[in-house]
Amino acid sequence: MTDNITSVGGGSRPEAGVSALKGRTGAGAPAETRGKTTIADGVVAKIAGMAAREVPGIYGLGAGMARAFGAMRERVPGGGGGAVTRGVKVEVGERQAAVDLDVVVEYGVSIVDVAGDVRTSVISAVERMTGLEVVEVNIAVDDVHLPDEEEEAAPDEGRVR
């Protein structure tokens, strides 16, 4: 079956505010071909971010400054909404998506293996949930998390009581 794009209106290009119907229309057409589904970039970014964070060996996402600003935003009431998409950039087309990730890995893990696992997880999640073909997942390893860094980063209780 071929997809027909039927535009409502008089021109060859749909005007603003006029929807384009994709597929056959009418009572005899299957339900899945009636209408058009649009997936926002932010939706794909959230799916990719969650899938990447689930991989063992990933400490977090985002470059150093993005993580620092994100930590400050999370402390402000109502400011931590972008934590899931921090370190994730996506480009979404009609049928394909590309994902760029900035990651921080745990010390001691194989970066090559973790990167492969992240690619597999992100591609699987995005394609399963959106139906988009993921053409590439680019990974930039920005930092390695050392086990003793967390203890140093913990705020002191204060010297005066």
VOSETI-201411 format. One record per atom (N, C-alpha, C, CB): residue number from 1; residue in one letter; chain; atom name; x, y, z. Coordinates in steps of 0.001 Angstrom, whole numbers. Each point is the difference from the previous one (the first is absolute). Glycine has a CB too. Layout:
VOSETI-201411
ronu; nukol; rose; pami; X; Y; Z
NUM; A; A; CA; X; Y; Z
...
//
This chain:
VOSETI-201411
ronu; nukol; rose; pami; X; Y; Z
1; M; A; N; 849; -1177; 0
1; M; A; CA; -849; 1177; 0
1; M; A; C; 891; 1236; 0
1; M; A; CB; -1855; -1236; 1223
2; T; A; N; 1557; 2205; -2005
2; T; A; CA; 760; 1241; -29
2; T; A; C; -707; 1040; 833
2; T; A; CB; 903; -541; -2271
3; D; A; N; -99; 1415; 2863
3; D; A; CA; -575; 1080; 803
3; D; A; C; -349; 1162; -905
3; D; A; CB; 1324; -710; 2022
4; N; A; N; -2508; 1214; -1885
4; N; A; CA; -417; 1193; -717
4; N; A; C; -71; 1132; 997
4; N; A; CB; -1294; -1339; -1719
5; I; A; N; 1811; 2478; 1352
5; I; A; CA; -124; 1166; 867
5; I; A; C; -1043; 903; -624
5; I; A; CB; 2416; -157; 810
6; T; A; N; -3484; 357; -85
6; T; A; CA; -1092; 825; -470
6; T; A; C; -8; 1271; 817
6; T; A; CB; -1350; -2012; -721
7; S; A; N; 1494; 3141; 72
7; S; A; CA; -21; 1243; 747
7; S; A; C; -1372; 623; -100
7; S; A; CB; 2446; 345; -409
8; V; A; N; -2847; 263; 1503
8; V; A; CA; -1284; 673; 47
8; V; A; C; 265; 1455; -340
8; V; A; CB; -964; -1611; 1743
9; G; A; N; 376; 2119; -2764
9; G; A; CA; 240; 1375; -428
9; G; A; C; 290; 22; -1483
9; G; A; CB; 873; 613; 2272
10; G; A; N; -645; 565; -2822
10; G; A; CA; 101; 129; -1437
10; G; A; C; 1394; -80; -579
10; G; A; CB; -1980; 1330; 186
11; G; A; N; 3071; -1226; 598
11; G; A; CA; 1336; 58; -580
11; G; A; C; 683; -1345; -59
11; G; A; CB; 165; 2289; 833
12; S; A; N; 1029; -2270; -1416
12; S; A; CA; 785; -1234; -56
12; S; A; C; 655; -264; 1346
12; S; A; CB; 413; 344; -2456
13; R; A; N; -298; 679; 3284
13; R; A; CA; 604; -123; 1317
13; R; A; C; -1056; 373; 1037
13; R; A; CB; 2331; 532; -905
14; P; A; N; -2494; -1345; 1966
14; P; A; CA; -1002; 365; 1002
14; P; A; C; 334; 1342; 642
14; P; A; CB; -437; -2428; 434
15; E; A; N; -557; 3237; -205
15; E; A; CA; 196; 1294; 634
15; E; A; C; 96; -185; 1508
15; E; A; CB; -1242; 1157; -1870
16; A; A; N; 1711; -119; 2540
16; A; A; CA; 119; -52; 1452
16; A; A; C; -1382; -218; 602
16; A; A; CB; 2030; 1516; -45
17; G; A; N; -2112; -2414; 1002
17; G; A; CA; -1266; -275; 658
17; G; A; C; -855; -1016; -720
17; G; A; CB; 94; 2269; 870
18; V; A; N; 345; -2745; -2028
18; V; A; CA; -739; -993; -762
18; V; A; C; 767; -1301; 95
18; V; A; CB; -969; 1740; -1584
19; S; A; N; 308; -2794; 2015
19; S; A; CA; 700; -1255; 225
19; S; A; C; 124; -803; -1279
19; S; A; CB; -834; -13; 2335
20; A; A; N; 1904; -769; -2425
20; A; A; CA; 182; -910; -1127
20; A; A; C; -374; -1393; 476
20; A; A; CB; 1845; 1434; -1027
21; L; A; N; -2662; -2133; 273
21; L; A; CA; -410; -1347; 354
21; L; A; C; 909; -975; -708
21; L; A; CB; -2391; 719; 345
22; K; A; N; 2935; -1674; 365
22; K; A; CA; 926; -963; -579
22; K; A; C; -705; -1337; -117
22; K; A; CB; 1998; 1211; 969
23; G; A; N; -1939; -1806; -2131
23; G; A; CA; -609; -1302; -196
23; G; A; C; -1389; 116; -594
23; G; A; CB; 1330; -867; 1899
24; R; A; N; -1950; -286; -2087
24; R; A; CA; -1360; -17; -536
24; R; A; C; -957; 544; 1043
24; R; A; CB; 542; -1974; -1471
25; T; A; N; -1588; 2596; 994
25; T; A; CA; -987; 546; 921
25; T; A; C; -1354; -612; -294
25; T; A; CB; 1290; 2150; 194
26; G; A; N; -2189; -1986; 736
26; G; A; CA; -1358; -489; -183
26; G; A; C; -298; -1172; 897
26; G; A; CB; 69; 785; -2327
27; A; A; N; -1295; -1228; 2282
27; A; A; CA; -471; -1053; 888
27; A; A; C; 680; -1337; -269
27; A; A; CB; -2172; 1183; 136
28; G; A; N; 2616; -1435; -1359
28; G; A; CA; 605; -1283; -328
28; G; A; C; 1480; -90; 332
28; G; A; CB; -1671; -190; -1774
29; A; A; N; 2293; 1287; 2146
29; A; A; CA; 1436; 7; 287
29; A; A; C; 266; -532; 1398
29; A; A; CB; 312; 1948; -1546
30; P; A; N; 813; -2656; 1729
30; P; A; CA; 356; -470; 1347
30; P; A; C; 244; 1184; 945
30; P; A; CB; 1012; -2086; -1002
31; A; A; N; -1288; 1881; 2272
31; A; A; CA; 113; 1089; 980
31; A; A; C; 1418; 559; 78
31; A; A; CB; -1850; -1048; 1300
32; E; A; N; 2879; 200; -1425
32; E; A; CA; 1374; 478; 152
32; E; A; C; 463; 898; -1136
32; E; A; CB; 462; -2060; 1246
33; T; A; N; -1205; 2129; -2345
33; T; A; CA; 384; 875; -1119
33; T; A; C; -781; 1298; -23
33; T; A; CB; 586; -2019; -1290
34; R; A; N; -1485; 2220; 2227
34; R; A; CA; -808; 1219; 32
34; R; A; C; 671; 1037; 877
34; R; A; CB; -2096; -1331; -367
35; G; A; N; 2776; 2250; -230
35; G; A; CA; 625; 1074; 753
35; G; A; C; 1508; -95; -4
35; G; A; CB; -2009; 94; 1414
36; K; A; N; 2640; 802; -677
36; K; A; CA; 1449; 121; 24
36; K; A; C; 455; 112; 1448
36; K; A; CB; 21; 1114; -2279
37; T; A; N; 1044; -1796; 2617
37; T; A; CA; 568; 67; 1346
37; T; A; C; 1310; 762; -59
37; T; A; CB; -1096; -2183; 655
38; T; A; N; 1247; 3170; 200
38; T; A; CA; 1222; 786; 77
38; T; A; C; 617; -213; 1379
38; T; A; CB; -899; 1728; -1646
39; I; A; N; 2198; -2023; 1667
39; I; A; CA; 708; -223; 1260
39; I; A; C; 998; 1133; 192
39; I; A; CB; -279; -2526; -177
40; A; A; N; 178; 3225; 1288
40; A; A; CA; 866; 1144; 290
40; A; A; C; 1415; -458; 331
40; A; A; CB; -1986; 1284; 828
41; D; A; N; 2954; -420; -1105
41; D; A; CA; 1398; -290; 305
41; D; A; C; 189; -307; 1488
41; D; A; CB; 699; 1487; -1899
42; G; A; N; -1411; -746; 2750
42; G; A; CA; 131; -188; 1441
42; G; A; C; -427; -1383; 461
42; G; A; CB; -378; 2418; 262
43; V; A; N; -593; -3001; -933
43; V; A; CA; -452; -1351; 339
43; V; A; C; 1097; -1003; -299
43; V; A; CB; -2380; 640; -476
44; V; A; N; 2981; -524; -694
44; V; A; CA; 1088; -911; -385
44; V; A; C; 1199; 200; 925
44; V; A; CB; -783; 30; -2406
45; A; A; N; 1070; 1228; 2786
45; A; A; CA; 1115; 278; 903
45; A; A; C; -223; -647; 1369
45; A; A; CB; 414; 2163; -1212
46; K; A; N; -1629; -2110; 1725
46; K; A; CA; -292; -629; 1299
46; K; A; C; 155; -1512; -75
46; K; A; CB; -1577; 1868; 540
47; I; A; N; 1082; -2468; -1610
47; I; A; CA; 119; -1457; -158
47; I; A; C; 1472; -385; -71
47; I; A; CB; -2224; -102; -1204
48; A; A; N; 3004; 832; 407
48; A; A; CA; 1427; -303; -143
48; A; A; C; 742; 200; 1323
48; A; A; CB; -114; 682; -2418
49; G; A; N; -212; 388; 3145
49; G; A; CA; 650; 267; 1280
49; G; A; C; -274; -1085; 1026
49; G; A; CB; -178; 2415; -485
50; M; A; N; -1072; -2838; 571
50; M; A; CA; -352; -1063; 943
50; M; A; C; 679; -1313; -382
50; M; A; CB; -2206; 1124; 434
51; A; A; N; 2218; -1455; -1721
51; A; A; CA; 619; -1245; -458
51; A; A; C; 1498; 1; 269
51; A; A; CB; -1761; -212; -1764
52; A; A; N; 2417; 1346; 1589
52; A; A; CA; 1443; 86; 247
52; A; A; C; 318; -124; 1488
52; A; A; CB; 238; 1444; -2033
53; R; A; N; -1050; -828; 2877
53; R; A; CA; 254; -48; 1449
53; R; A; C; -186; -1399; 588
53; R; A; CB; -734; 2373; 130
54; E; A; N; -47; -3225; -805
54; E; A; CA; -248; -1353; 497
54; E; A; C; 1182; -942; -227
54; E; A; CB; -2413; 373; -435
55; V; A; N; 3388; 31; -364
55; V; A; CA; 1134; -869; -332
55; V; A; C; 992; -16; 1161
55; V; A; CB; -293; 490; -2469
56; P; A; N; 676; -1702; 2938
56; P; A; CA; 1017; -87; 1055
56; P; A; C; 1317; 595; -490
56; P; A; CB; -1111; -2066; 935
57; G; A; N; 1756; 2856; -75
57; G; A; CA; 1257; 638; -363
57; G; A; C; -157; 1464; -333
57; G; A; CB; 770; -2170; -824
58; I; A; N; -2012; 2620; 641
58; I; A; CA; -256; 1425; -251
58; I; A; C; -244; 664; 1352
58; I; A; CB; -989; -451; -2328
59; Y; A; N; 1797; 1453; 2639
59; Y; A; CA; -190; 738; 1243
59; Y; A; C; -1033; 1107; -193
59; Y; A; CB; 2369; -517; 683
60; G; A; N; -2303; 1190; -1824
60; G; A; CA; -937; 1084; -263
60; G; A; C; 158; 502; -1412
60; G; A; CB; 39; 636; 2399
61; L; A; N; -888; 311; -2767
61; L; A; CA; 45; 602; -1329
61; L; A; C; 229; 1490; 129
61; L; A; CB; -1525; -1773; -913
62; G; A; N; 2194; 2340; -75
62; G; A; CA; 257; 1435; -36
62; G; A; C; 1465; 297; 224
62; G; A; CB; -2304; 423; 814
63; A; A; N; 2781; 627; -1476
63; A; A; CA; 1372; 451; 190
63; A; A; C; 112; 670; 1368
63; A; A; CB; 320; 304; -2505
64; G; A; N; 877; 7; 2921
64; G; A; CA; 248; 540; 1330
64; G; A; C; -842; 1208; 354
64; G; A; CB; 2264; -849; -230
65; M; A; N; -2289; 1864; -638
65; M; A; CA; -767; 1210; 300
65; M; A; C; -1502; -283; -5
65; M; A; CB; 1833; 1387; -1008
66; A; A; N; -2290; -2234; 99
66; A; A; CA; -1431; -327; -41
66; A; A; C; -409; -712; 1279
66; A; A; CB; 78; -163; -2508
67; R; A; N; 781; -718; 3015
67; R; A; CA; -316; -696; 1252
67; R; A; C; -4; 974; 1170
67; R; A; CB; 1012; -2109; -911
68; A; A; N; -74; 3062; 919
68; A; A; CA; 65; 976; 1092
68; A; A; C; -1241; 889; 9
68; A; A; CB; 2509; -25; -134
69; F; A; N; -2884; 548; -1034
69; F; A; CA; -1201; 832; -63
69; F; A; C; -1245; -820; 295
69; F; A; CB; 1123; 1484; -1669
70; G; A; N; -1146; -2730; 1216
70; G; A; CA; -1140; -879; 264
70; G; A; C; -165; -270; 1475
70; G; A; CB; 322; -1039; -2218
71; A; A; N; 794; 849; 2929
71; A; A; CA; -69; -223; 1441
71; A; A; C; -554; 1226; 713
71; A; A; CB; 1937; -1578; -158
72; M; A; N; -1561; 2770; -309
72; M; A; CA; -534; 1221; 610
72; M; A; C; -1490; 136; -311
72; M; A; CB; 2262; 1110; -191
73; R; A; N; -2661; -1420; -1057
73; R; A; CA; -1415; 97; -383
73; R; A; C; -862; -956; 804
73; R; A; CB; 692; 673; -2293
74; E; A; N; -166; -1852; 2588
74; E; A; CA; -785; -994; 742
74; E; A; C; -282; 457; 1428
74; E; A; CB; 1014; -1799; -1407
75; R; A; N; -166; 2663; 1950
75; R; A; CA; -203; 492; 1368
75; R; A; C; -1046; 1111; 66
75; R; A; CB; 2363; -607; 507
76; V; A; N; -2617; 1248; -1648
76; V; A; CA; -999; 1062; -59
76; V; A; C; -1366; -648; -231
76; V; A; CB; 1701; 1690; -900
77; P; A; N; -2702; -1348; 1697
77; P; A; CA; -1323; -601; -203
77; P; A; C; -516; 235; -1413
77; P; A; CB; -478; 326; 2424
78; G; A; N; 79; -1403; -3082
78; G; A; CA; -529; 73; -1354
78; G; A; C; 1049; 141; -1082
78; G; A; CB; -1983; 985; 986
79; G; A; N; 3265; -1048; -637
79; G; A; CA; 1053; 220; -990
79; G; A; C; 662; -1250; -514
79; G; A; CB; 366; 2116; 1081
80; G; A; N; -712; -3286; -558
80; G; A; CA; 699; -1217; -376
80; G; A; C; -655; -797; -1101
80; G; A; CB; 799; -55; 2272
81; G; A; N; -1638; 652; -3086
81; G; A; CA; -739; -730; -1026
81; G; A; C; 841; -549; -1131
81; G; A; CB; -1870; 1421; 565
82; G; A; N; 3040; -831; -833
82; G; A; CA; 809; -427; -1135
82; G; A; C; 1035; -1050; 322
82; G; A; CB; -360; 2210; -904
83; A; A; N; 308; -2813; 2087
83; A; A; CA; 1028; -943; 417
83; A; A; C; 44; -1233; -894
83; A; A; CB; -275; 818; 2329
84; V; A; N; -844; -1267; -2819
84; V; A; CA; -37; -1212; -825
84; V; A; C; 672; 232; -1346
84; V; A; CB; -2118; -694; 1135
85; T; A; N; 1997; 1888; -1682
85; T; A; CA; 555; 273; -1326
85; T; A; C; 1362; 679; 44
85; T; A; CB; -2314; 176; -824
86; R; A; N; 2877; 38; 2009
86; R; A; CA; 1320; 613; 99
86; R; A; C; 1020; -922; -666
86; R; A; CB; -639; 1197; 2156
87; G; A; N; 1449; -657; -3056
87; G; A; CA; 1008; -792; -693
87; G; A; C; -531; -745; -1207
87; G; A; CB; 1134; -225; 2148
88; V; A; N; -2377; 496; -2530
88; V; A; CA; -629; -689; -1136
88; V; A; C; -407; 1040; -1038
88; V; A; CB; -836; -1881; 1499
89; K; A; N; 1223; 1641; -2743
89; K; A; CA; -423; 855; -1105
89; K; A; C; -509; -911; -1103
89; K; A; CB; 1680; 1833; 594
90; V; A; N; -2834; -1510; -1148
90; V; A; CA; -581; -843; -1049
90; V; A; C; -404; 838; -1203
90; V; A; CB; -811; -1611; 1740
91; E; A; N; 787; 958; -2888
91; E; A; CA; -577; 566; -1214
91; E; A; C; -1033; -1005; -466
91; E; A; CB; 2129; 1296; -650
92; V; A; N; -3353; -848; 479
92; V; A; CA; -1089; -896; -373
92; V; A; C; -573; 448; -1337
92; V; A; CB; -531; -475; 2430
93; G; A; N; 464; -464; -3361
93; G; A; CA; -640; 245; -1293
93; G; A; C; -1338; -702; -36
93; G; A; CB; 2233; 227; -1132
94; E; A; N; -2762; -426; -64
94; E; A; CA; -1290; -667; -130
94; E; A; C; 86; -1479; 325
94; E; A; CB; -628; 1663; -1719
95; R; A; N; 1746; -2299; 1336
95; R; A; CA; 131; -1446; 197
95; R; A; C; 1267; -403; 718
95; R; A; CB; -1319; -293; -2031
96; Q; A; N; 2245; 1232; 2252
96; Q; A; CA; 1291; -337; 579
96; Q; A; C; 351; 955; 1136
96; Q; A; CB; 739; -926; -2208
97; A; A; N; 188; 460; 3054
97; A; A; CA; 494; 826; 1099
97; A; A; C; 1495; -247; 178
97; A; A; CB; -2267; -56; 1140
98; A; A; N; 2972; 1075; -691
98; A; A; CA; 1415; -98; 341
98; A; A; C; 155; 511; 1434
98; A; A; CB; 748; 309; -2445
99; V; A; N; 122; -953; 3204
99; V; A; CA; 152; 325; 1423
99; V; A; C; 1469; 277; 293
99; V; A; CB; -2003; -1435; 610
100; D; A; N; 2275; 2507; 135
100; D; A; CA; 1336; 317; 507
100; D; A; C; -69; -3; 1513
100; D; A; CB; 585; 1383; -2052
101; L; A; N; 341; -2091; 2701
101; L; A; CA; 18; -120; 1460
101; L; A; C; 1346; 434; 554
101; L; A; CB; -1658; -1876; -122
102; D; A; N; 1642; 2626; 1215
102; D; A; CA; 1196; 308; 789
102; D; A; C; -119; -813; 1275
102; D; A; CB; 260; 2371; -972
103; V; A; N; 685; -3296; 1208
103; V; A; CA; -119; -904; 1137
103; V; A; C; 1201; 82; 930
103; V; A; CB; -1375; -1499; -1413
104; V; A; N; 1141; 1091; 2643
104; V; A; CA; 1042; -191; 998
104; V; A; C; -54; -1468; 402
104; V; A; CB; -133; 2429; 846
105; V; A; N; 1269; -3121; -952
105; V; A; CA; 36; -1426; 317
105; V; A; C; 651; -222; 1351
105; V; A; CB; 98; -559; -2439
106; E; A; N; -415; -578; 3037
106; E; A; CA; 621; -403; 1262
106; E; A; C; 1443; -417; -264
106; E; A; CB; -2239; -744; 936
107; Y; A; N; 3122; 1032; 6
107; Y; A; CA; 1394; -413; -130
107; Y; A; C; 84; -1533; 34
107; Y; A; CB; 787; 2161; 1099
108; G; A; N; 16; -2725; -1979
108; G; A; CA; 235; -1434; 5
108; G; A; C; -792; -778; -1035
108; G; A; CB; 486; 245; 2366
109; V; A; N; -1489; 349; -2961
109; V; A; CA; -787; -714; -1006
109; V; A; C; 628; 207; -1374
109; V; A; CB; -2107; 275; 1379
110; S; A; N; 1847; -1199; -2276
110; S; A; CA; 469; 126; -1369
110; S; A; C; -870; 1023; -718
110; S; A; CB; 844; -2395; -15
111; I; A; N; -242; 3506; -387
111; I; A; CA; -756; 1066; -655
111; I; A; C; -579; -496; -1320
111; I; A; CB; 1472; 1729; 1084
112; V; A; N; -708; -2546; -1800
112; V; A; CA; -480; -529; -1277
112; V; A; C; -1238; -871; 207
112; V; A; CB; 2347; 62; -906
113; D; A; N; -2317; -926; 1928
113; D; A; CA; -1153; -867; 277
113; D; A; C; -1211; 812; 458
113; D; A; CB; 1573; -1855; 610
114; V; A; N; -1342; 2828; 264
114; V; A; CA; -1107; 830; 494
114; V; A; C; -612; 794; -1147
114; V; A; CB; 1098; 163; 2262
115; A; A; N; -258; 390; -3136
115; A; A; CA; -518; 761; -1145
115; A; A; C; -846; -899; -904
115; A; A; CB; 2011; 1526; 94
116; G; A; N; -1568; -2742; -327
116; G; A; CA; -787; -943; -798
116; G; A; C; -1326; -331; 647
116; G; A; CB; 2106; -940; -874
117; D; A; N; -2081; 739; 2206
117; D; A; CA; -1239; -285; 729
117; D; A; C; -959; 1187; -36
117; D; A; CB; 1271; -1557; 1485
118; V; A; N; -726; 2781; -1396
118; V; A; CA; -832; 1203; -62
118; V; A; C; -651; 104; -1372
118; V; A; CB; 1488; 1165; 1673
119; R; A; N; -705; -1384; -2725
119; R; A; CA; -566; 57; -1361
119; R; A; C; -1136; -1008; -155
119; R; A; CB; 2232; 736; -904
120; T; A; N; -1997; -1967; 1353
120; T; A; CA; -1021; -1040; -110
120; T; A; C; -1260; 387; 766
120; T; A; CB; 1802; -1723; -249
121; S; A; N; -1641; 2213; 1475
121; S; A; CA; -1130; 368; 844
121; S; A; C; -789; 1160; -601
121; S; A; CB; 1274; -795; 1999
122; V; A; N; -572; 1833; -2455
122; V; A; CA; -667; 1186; -546
122; V; A; C; -728; -347; -1296
122; V; A; CB; 1748; 1480; 1047
123; I; A; N; -1075; -2197; -1940
123; I; A; CA; -628; -354; -1278
123; I; A; C; -1244; -850; 242
123; I; A; CB; 2242; 93; -1154
124; S; A; N; -2121; -1073; 2028
124; S; A; CA; -1124; -888; 287
124; S; A; C; -1185; 776; 569
124; S; A; CB; 1610; -1876; 407
125; A; A; N; -1359; 2728; 583
125; A; A; CA; -1081; 743; 654
125; A; A; C; -669; 982; -961
125; A; A; CB; 1207; -231; 2180
126; V; A; N; -408; 1005; -2904
126; V; A; CA; -578; 1017; -889
126; V; A; C; -785; -660; -1130
126; V; A; CB; 1893; 1568; 549
127; E; A; N; -1324; -2604; -1168
127; E; A; CA; -701; -648; -1106
127; E; A; C; -1263; -713; 473
127; E; A; CB; 2186; -276; -1171
128; R; A; N; -2128; -359; 2342
128; R; A; CA; -1167; -715; 522
128; R; A; C; -1125; 954; 384
128; R; A; CB; 1522; -1796; 822
129; M; A; N; -1182; 2918; -196
129; M; A; CA; -1025; 902; 513
129; M; A; C; -526; 990; -1037
129; M; A; CB; 1069; -235; 2203
130; T; A; N; -238; 582; -3198
130; T; A; CA; -413; 1031; -945
130; T; A; C; -226; -511; -1417
130; T; A; CB; 1247; 1590; 1387
131; G; A; N; -642; -2708; -1733
131; G; A; CA; -85; -492; -1370
131; G; A; C; 955; 702; -940
131; G; A; CB; -2348; -552; 431
132; L; A; N; 3148; 1494; 77
132; L; A; CA; 994; 688; -814
132; L; A; C; 1232; -887; -173
132; L; A; CB; -842; 2240; 813
133; E; A; N; 1500; -2136; -1956
133; E; A; CA; 1264; -701; -208
133; E; A; C; 1116; 879; 566
133; E; A; CB; -877; -1200; -2092
134; V; A; N; 1684; 656; 2996
134; V; A; CA; 1123; 740; 561
134; V; A; C; 1193; -229; -915
134; V; A; CB; -880; -215; 2394
135; V; A; N; 1330; 1278; -3057
135; V; A; CA; 1075; -131; -974
135; V; A; C; 1381; 70; 640
135; V; A; CB; -1508; 1002; -1687
136; E; A; N; 1630; -324; 2826
136; E; A; CA; 1286; 42; 701
136; E; A; C; -185; 428; 1441
136; E; A; CB; 1154; 520; -2148
137; V; A; N; -260; -1031; 2989
137; V; A; CA; 86; 417; 1401
137; V; A; C; 1464; 344; 242
137; V; A; CB; -1985; -1477; 762
138; N; A; N; 2282; 2758; -673
138; N; A; CA; 1367; 473; 233
138; N; A; C; 198; 214; 1490
138; N; A; CB; 90; 1099; -2280
139; I; A; N; 1005; -1632; 2809
139; I; A; CA; 257; 68; 1436
139; I; A; C; 1318; 722; 245
139; I; A; CB; -1290; -2139; 383
140; A; A; N; 1246; 3161; 461
140; A; A; CA; 1203; 706; 430
140; A; A; C; 180; -278; 1487
140; A; A; CB; -276; 1826; -1779
141; V; A; N; 1384; -2473; 2135
141; V; A; CA; 296; -272; 1411
141; V; A; C; 726; 1225; 533
141; V; A; CB; 143; -2547; -346
142; D; A; N; -809; 3285; 1227
142; D; A; CA; 530; 1266; 499
142; D; A; C; 773; -121; 1302
142; D; A; CB; -1885; 1083; -1115
143; D; A; N; 1653; -2165; 1858
143; D; A; CA; 645; -113; 1305
143; D; A; C; -65; -1442; 475
143; D; A; CB; -599; 2386; 557
144; V; A; N; 1456; -2693; 408
144; V; A; CA; -17; -1288; 685
144; V; A; C; -267; 293; 1467
144; V; A; CB; 1620; -1092; -1667
145; H; A; N; -2632; 440; 2228
145; H; A; CA; -341; 212; 1406
145; H; A; C; 868; -907; 864
145; H; A; CB; -2380; 635; -605
146; L; A; N; 3138; -33; 1504
146; L; A; CA; 844; -755; 923
146; L; A; C; -779; -288; 1275
146; L; A; CB; 2086; 1060; -954
147; P; A; N; -1860; -2220; 1565
147; P; A; CA; -772; -369; 1201
147; P; A; C; 98; 1012; 1143
147; P; A; CB; 366; -2352; -644
148; D; A; N; 783; 2994; 817
148; D; A; CA; 158; 925; 1127
148; D; A; C; -497; 1409; -301
148; D; A; CB; 1943; -1346; 708
149; E; A; N; -2362; 1643; -1949
149; E; A; CA; -491; 1337; -328
149; E; A; C; -1286; 354; 732
149; E; A; CB; 1064; -241; -2213
150; E; A; N; -1907; -739; 2463
150; E; A; CA; -1276; 263; 660
150; E; A; C; 214; 469; 1437
150; E; A; CB; -1095; -1726; -1457
151; E; A; N; 2062; 1120; 2133
151; E; A; CA; 266; 386; 1390
151; E; A; C; 521; 1422; 75
151; E; A; CB; 483; -2382; 571
152; E; A; N; 376; 2773; -1533
152; E; A; CA; 541; 1352; -8
152; E; A; C; -1073; 1021; -336
152; E; A; CB; 2221; -916; -654
153; A; A; N; -3166; 543; -177
153; A; A; CA; -1033; 934; -441
153; A; A; C; -1086; 217; 1043
153; A; A; CB; 464; -712; -2318
154; A; A; N; -533; -152; 3333
154; A; A; CA; -1031; 145; 1031
154; A; A; C; 262; 1270; 799
154; A; A; CB; -294; -2512; 139
155; P; A; N; -730; 3314; 89
155; P; A; CA; 197; 1250; 735
155; P; A; C; 323; -281; 1467
155; P; A; CB; -1574; 1172; -1575
156; D; A; N; 2458; -347; 2112
156; D; A; CA; 351; -125; 1418
156; D; A; C; -1173; 452; 861
156; D; A; CB; 2443; 380; -528
157; E; A; N; -2537; -961; 1703
157; E; A; CA; -1096; 373; 899
157; E; A; C; 221; 1387; 574
157; E; A; CB; -360; -2406; 561
158; G; A; N; 1550; 2892; -640
158; G; A; CA; 310; 1321; 554
158; G; A; C; 903; -160; 1224
158; G; A; CB; -2209; 927; -847
159; R; A; N; 3014; 64; 1043
159; R; A; CA; 929; -90; 1130
159; R; A; C; -618; 540; 1271
159; R; A; CB; 1901; 213; -1576
160; V; A; N; -2868; 655; 1430
160; V; A; CA; -590; 631; 1176
160; V; A; C; -1366; -643; 273
160; V; A; CB; 1227; 2191; -476
161; R; A; N; -1457; -2497; 1739
161; R; A; CA; -1283; -577; 380
161; R; A; C; -654; 815; 1063
161; R; A; CB; 816; -2233; -593
//
